Amino acid sequence: QVQLVESGGGLVLAGGSLRLSCAASGLTFSSYDMGWFRQSPGKDRELVAMSRSARNTIYADSVKGRFTISRDNALNAIYLQMNGLKPEDTAVYYCAAKRTWGSYNYWGQGTQVTVSS
């Protein structure tokens, strides 16, 4: 079955950096759009960044210029490099996968990112 496993979360000071990783298995990785979402208490889950199977990327306005999504189809992995972190970036970050014309239907368990001021 499809498994998505995130890693790399933690506690960091404002202005610092973290790199999240997501290892995927059980799917034809290169055919899937992969996304990073986040959810903080009391808020809806939001899309942070997406890497399409066609390799183009999409970012939420709040992270443009600070976060970079990348994928390695040979390793079945995606990454989220987060620079210039702010306290409002504090959330549980989830990796997710979907086919091009579908909705996100595979999710990881999430990894906590906490940015302290």
TITITOR-534280 format. One line per 4 residues: number of its first residue (from 1); their letters; for each residue x, y, z of N, C-alpha, C, O. Coordinates in Angstrom, 1 decimal, m for minus. Layout:
! residues N
NUM) A) X,Y,Z,X,Y,Z,X,Y,Z,X,Y,Z  ... .
This chain:
! residues 117
1) QVQL) 0.8,m1.2,0.0,0.0,0.0,0.0,0.9,1.2,0.0,2.1,1.2,0.3  0.2,2.4,m0.3,1.0,3.6,m0.3,1.4,4.1,1.1,0.5,4.1,2.0  2.6,4.5,1.2,3.1,5.0,2.5,3.9,6.3,2.2,4.7,6.3,1.3  3.6,7.3,3.0,4.4,8.5,3.0,4.9,8.8,4.4,4.1,8.8,5.4 .
5) VESG) 6.2,9.0,4.5,6.8,9.1,5.8,7.6,10.4,5.9,8.6,10.5,5.2  7.2,11.3,6.7,7.9,12.6,6.8,8.9,12.5,7.9,8.9,11.7,8.8  9.9,13.4,7.8,11.0,13.6,8.8,11.6,14.9,8.7,11.4,15.6,7.7  12.3,15.4,9.7,13.0,16.6,9.6,12.4,17.8,10.4,13.0,18.8,10.5 .
9) GGLV) 11.3,17.5,11.0,10.7,18.6,11.8,11.5,18.8,13.1,12.4,18.1,13.4  11.1,19.9,13.8,11.8,20.2,15.1,11.5,21.6,15.6,10.6,22.3,15.1  12.3,22.0,16.5,12.2,23.3,17.1,13.4,24.2,16.6,14.5,23.8,16.6  13.0,25.4,16.1,14.1,26.3,15.6,13.7,27.7,15.9,12.5,28.1,16.1 .
13) LAGG) 14.7,28.5,16.1,14.5,30.0,16.3,14.1,30.7,15.1,14.4,30.3,14.0  13.3,31.7,15.3,12.9,32.6,14.1,14.1,33.0,13.3,15.1,33.4,13.9  13.9,32.9,12.0,15.0,33.2,11.1,15.9,32.0,10.7,16.7,32.1,9.8  15.6,30.9,11.4,16.4,29.7,11.1,15.8,28.9,10.0,14.9,29.3,9.3 .
17) SLRL) 16.4,27.7,9.8,16.1,26.9,8.6,15.8,25.5,9.1,16.4,25.0,10.1  15.0,24.8,8.3,14.8,23.4,8.5,14.5,22.8,7.1,14.1,23.4,6.2  14.9,21.5,7.0,14.6,20.8,5.8,13.7,19.5,6.1,14.2,18.7,6.8  12.6,19.5,5.5,11.7,18.4,5.7,11.9,17.4,4.5,12.1,17.8,3.4 .
21) SCAA) 11.7,16.1,4.8,11.8,15.1,3.8,10.6,14.2,3.9,10.0,14.0,5.0  10.2,13.6,2.8,9.1,12.7,2.7,9.5,11.6,1.8,9.8,11.8,0.6  9.5,10.4,2.4,9.8,9.2,1.6,8.5,8.5,1.2,7.7,8.2,2.1  8.4,8.2,0.0,7.2,7.6,m0.6,7.4,6.1,m1.0,8.5,5.8,m1.5 .
25) SGLT) 6.4,5.3,m0.8,6.5,3.9,m1.3,5.2,3.4,m1.7,4.1,4.0,m1.2  5.1,2.4,m2.6,3.8,1.8,m3.0,3.1,2.6,m4.1,1.9,2.3,m4.3  3.8,3.5,m4.7,3.2,4.2,m5.8,4.2,4.5,m6.9,5.4,4.5,m6.7  3.7,4.8,m8.1,4.6,5.2,m9.2,4.9,6.7,m9.0,4.2,7.5,m9.5 .
29) FSSY) 6.0,6.9,m8.3,6.2,8.3,m7.7,6.2,9.3,m8.8,5.6,10.4,m8.6  6.9,9.1,m9.9,7.1,10.1,m10.9,5.7,10.5,m11.5,5.7,11.6,m12.2  4.7,9.7,m11.4,3.4,10.0,m12.0,2.5,10.8,m11.1,1.4,11.2,m11.4  3.0,11.1,m9.9,2.1,11.8,m8.9,2.6,13.2,m8.6,3.7,13.5,m8.6 .
33) DMGW) 1.5,14.1,m8.4,1.8,15.4,m7.8,2.0,15.2,m6.3,1.3,14.4,m5.7  3.0,15.9,m5.8,3.3,15.8,m4.4,3.2,17.1,m3.8,3.7,18.1,m4.3  2.7,17.1,m2.6,2.5,18.4,m1.9,2.9,18.4,m0.4,2.9,17.3,0.2  3.2,19.6,0.1,3.4,19.8,1.5,2.2,20.7,2.0,2.0,21.7,1.4 .
37) FRQS) 1.6,20.2,3.0,0.5,21.0,3.7,0.9,21.2,5.1,1.9,20.6,5.6  0.2,22.1,5.7,0.5,22.4,7.2,m0.9,22.7,7.8,m1.8,23.2,7.2  m0.9,22.4,9.1,m2.1,22.7,9.9,m1.6,23.1,11.3,m0.9,22.4,12.0  m2.1,24.2,11.8,m1.8,24.7,13.1,m3.2,24.7,13.9,m4.2,24.7,13.3 .
41) PGKD) m3.1,24.7,15.2,m4.3,24.5,16.0,m5.3,25.6,15.7,m5.0,26.8,15.7  m6.6,25.2,15.5,m7.7,26.1,15.2,m7.7,26.6,13.8,m8.6,27.4,13.4  m6.8,26.1,12.9,m6.8,26.5,11.5,m7.0,25.4,10.6,m6.8,24.2,11.0  m7.5,25.7,9.4,m7.7,24.6,8.4,m6.3,24.2,7.8,m5.3,25.0,7.9 .
45) RELV) m6.3,23.0,7.3,m5.0,22.5,6.7,m4.9,23.4,5.4,m5.8,23.5,4.7  m3.6,23.8,5.1,m3.4,24.6,4.0,m2.2,24.1,3.1,m1.3,23.5,3.7  m2.4,24.3,1.8,m1.3,23.9,0.9,m0.1,24.9,1.1,m0.3,26.1,1.0  1.1,24.3,1.3,2.3,25.1,1.4,3.0,25.2,0.1,3.4,26.3,m0.4 .
49) AMSR) 3.2,24.0,m0.5,3.9,23.9,m1.8,3.6,22.6,m2.5,3.2,21.6,m1.8  3.6,22.7,m3.8,3.3,21.5,m4.6,4.3,21.3,m5.7,4.7,22.3,m6.3  4.7,20.1,m5.9,5.6,19.7,m7.0,4.8,18.8,m7.9,4.5,17.6,m7.6  4.5,19.3,m9.1,3.7,18.5,m10.0,4.5,17.4,m10.7,5.8,17.5,m10.7 .
53) SARN) 3.9,16.3,m11.2,4.6,15.3,m11.9,5.3,15.9,m13.1,6.4,15.4,m13.5  4.8,17.0,m13.6,5.4,17.6,m14.8,6.5,18.6,m14.3,7.1,19.3,m15.1  6.8,18.6,m13.0,8.0,19.2,m12.4,7.7,20.7,m12.1,8.6,21.3,m11.5  6.7,21.3,m12.6,6.5,22.7,m12.2,6.0,22.7,m10.7,5.5,21.7,m10.2 .
57) TIYA) 6.2,23.9,m10.1,6.0,24.0,m8.7,5.0,25.2,m8.4,4.9,26.1,m9.1  4.3,25.0,m7.2,3.4,26.1,m6.8,3.6,26.3,m5.3,3.9,25.4,m4.6  3.5,27.6,m4.9,3.8,27.9,m3.5,2.6,28.8,m3.0,2.0,29.6,m3.7  2.4,28.7,m1.7,1.5,29.6,m1.1,2.2,30.9,m1.0,3.4,31.0,m0.9 .
61) DSVK) 1.4,32.0,m1.1,2.0,33.4,m1.1,2.8,33.6,0.2,3.8,34.3,0.2  2.3,33.0,1.3,3.0,33.2,2.6,4.4,32.6,2.7,5.2,33.0,3.6  4.7,31.7,1.8,6.1,31.1,1.9,6.9,31.4,0.6,8.1,31.0,0.6  6.4,32.1,m0.3,7.2,32.4,m1.6,8.5,33.1,m1.2,8.4,34.1,m0.4 .
65) GRFT) 9.6,32.6,m1.8,10.9,33.3,m1.5,11.6,32.8,m0.3,12.7,33.0,m0.1  10.9,32.0,0.5,11.5,31.4,1.8,11.6,29.9,1.7,12.5,29.3,2.2  10.6,29.3,1.1,10.5,27.8,1.1,10.8,27.3,m0.4,10.4,28.0,m1.3  11.4,26.2,m0.5,11.6,25.5,m1.8,11.3,24.1,m1.7,11.8,23.3,m0.9 .
69) ISRD) 10.4,23.6,m2.6,10.1,22.2,m2.7,10.9,21.6,m3.8,11.1,22.2,m4.9  11.3,20.4,m3.6,12.1,19.7,m4.6,11.7,18.2,m4.5,11.2,17.7,m3.5  12.0,17.5,m5.6,11.7,16.0,m5.6,12.8,15.3,m6.3,13.5,15.8,m7.1  13.0,14.1,m5.8,14.0,13.2,m6.4,13.2,11.9,m6.8,13.0,11.0,m6.0 .
73) NALN) 12.9,11.8,m8.1,12.1,10.7,m8.6,12.9,9.3,m8.4,12.3,8.3,m8.3  14.2,9.4,m8.5,15.0,8.2,m8.3,14.9,7.6,m6.9,15.0,6.4,m6.7  14.7,8.5,m6.0,14.7,8.1,m4.5,13.3,8.1,m4.0,13.1,7.8,m2.8  12.3,8.4,m4.8,10.9,8.5,m4.4,10.7,9.4,m3.2,10.2,9.0,m2.2 .
77) AIYL) 11.3,10.6,m3.3,11.3,11.5,m2.1,11.0,12.9,m2.6,11.4,13.3,m3.7  10.4,13.6,m1.7,10.3,15.1,m1.8,10.8,15.8,m0.6,10.9,15.2,0.5  11.2,17.0,m0.8,11.8,17.8,0.3,11.2,19.2,0.3,10.6,19.7,m0.6  11.3,19.8,1.5,10.8,21.2,1.7,11.9,21.9,2.5,12.1,21.7,3.7 .
81) QMNG) 12.7,22.7,1.8,13.7,23.5,2.4,13.0,24.8,2.9,12.4,25.5,2.1  13.1,25.0,4.2,12.4,26.2,4.8,13.4,27.1,5.4,14.1,26.8,6.3  13.5,28.3,4.8,14.5,29.3,5.3,13.7,30.5,5.8,12.5,30.7,5.5  14.4,31.3,6.6,13.7,32.5,7.2,12.4,32.2,7.9,11.4,32.8,7.8 .
85) LKPE) 12.5,31.1,8.7,11.3,30.7,9.4,10.7,31.7,10.4,11.5,32.5,11.0  9.4,31.8,10.5,8.7,32.7,11.3,7.8,32.0,12.3,7.5,30.8,12.0  7.5,32.6,13.4,6.6,31.9,14.4,5.3,31.4,13.8,4.8,30.4,14.2  4.8,32.2,12.8,3.6,31.8,12.2,3.7,30.6,11.3,2.7,30.1,10.7 .
89) DTAV) 4.9,30.1,11.0,5.1,28.9,10.3,5.0,27.6,11.2,5.0,26.5,10.7  4.8,27.9,12.5,4.6,26.7,13.4,3.3,26.0,13.0,2.3,26.5,12.9  3.5,24.7,12.8,2.4,23.8,12.4,2.9,22.4,12.3,4.1,22.1,12.4  1.9,21.5,12.2,2.3,20.1,11.7,2.3,20.1,10.2,1.3,20.5,9.6 .
93) YYCA) 3.4,19.6,9.7,3.5,19.6,8.2,3.3,18.2,7.7,3.8,17.2,8.2  2.5,18.1,6.6,2.1,16.8,6.1,2.6,16.7,4.6,2.5,17.7,3.9  3.0,15.6,4.2,3.3,15.2,2.9,2.1,14.6,2.3,1.4,13.8,3.0  1.7,14.8,1.0,0.6,14.2,0.4,0.8,14.0,m1.1,1.7,14.6,m1.7 .
97) AKRT) 0.0,13.0,m1.6,0.2,12.7,m3.0,m1.1,12.6,m3.7,m2.1,12.2,m3.1  m1.1,12.9,m5.0,m2.4,12.7,m5.8,m2.0,12.5,m7.3,m0.9,12.9,m7.7  m2.9,11.9,m8.0,m2.7,11.8,m9.4,m3.0,13.2,m10.0,m3.7,14.0,m9.3  m2.6,13.5,m11.2,m2.7,14.8,m11.8,m4.1,15.4,m11.8,m4.3,16.5,m11.4 .
101) WGSY) m5.1,14.6,m12.1,m6.5,15.1,m12.2,m7.3,14.7,m11.0,m8.5,14.8,m11.1  m6.7,14.3,m9.9,m7.5,13.9,m8.7,m7.2,14.8,m7.6,m6.6,15.9,m7.7  m7.7,14.4,m6.4,m7.5,15.1,m5.2,m6.5,14.4,m4.4,m6.2,13.2,m4.6  m5.9,15.1,m3.4,m4.9,14.4,m2.5,m5.6,13.3,m1.7,m6.5,13.6,m0.9 .
105) NYWG) m5.2,12.1,m1.9,m5.8,11.0,m1.2,m4.8,10.1,m0.5,m5.2,9.1,0.2  m3.5,10.5,m0.5,m2.5,9.8,0.3,m1.8,10.8,1.2,m1.4,11.9,0.7  m1.7,10.5,2.5,m1.2,11.5,3.4,m0.2,10.8,4.3,m0.3,9.6,4.7  0.8,11.5,4.7,1.7,11.1,5.8,1.2,11.3,7.1,0.1,11.9,7.3 .
109) QGTQ) 2.0,11.0,8.2,1.5,11.1,9.5,1.7,12.5,10.1,1.2,12.9,11.1  2.6,13.3,9.4,2.9,14.6,9.8,4.1,14.7,10.7,4.5,13.8,11.4  4.8,15.9,10.6,5.9,16.2,11.4,5.8,17.6,12.0,5.4,18.6,11.3  6.1,17.8,13.3,5.9,19.1,13.9,7.0,20.0,13.6,8.2,19.6,13.8 .
113) VTVS) 6.7,21.2,13.3,7.6,22.3,13.1,7.2,23.4,14.1,6.1,23.9,14.0  8.2,23.8,15.0,7.9,24.8,15.9,9.0,25.9,15.8,10.2,25.6,15.9  8.5,27.1,15.6,9.4,28.3,15.4,9.2,29.2,16.6,8.2,29.7,16.8  10.3,29.3,17.3,10.3,30.2,18.5,10.8,31.5,18.3,11.8,31.7,17.5 .
117) S) 10.1,32.5,18.9,10.6,33.9,18.7,11.6,34.2,19.9,12.1,35.4,19.9 .
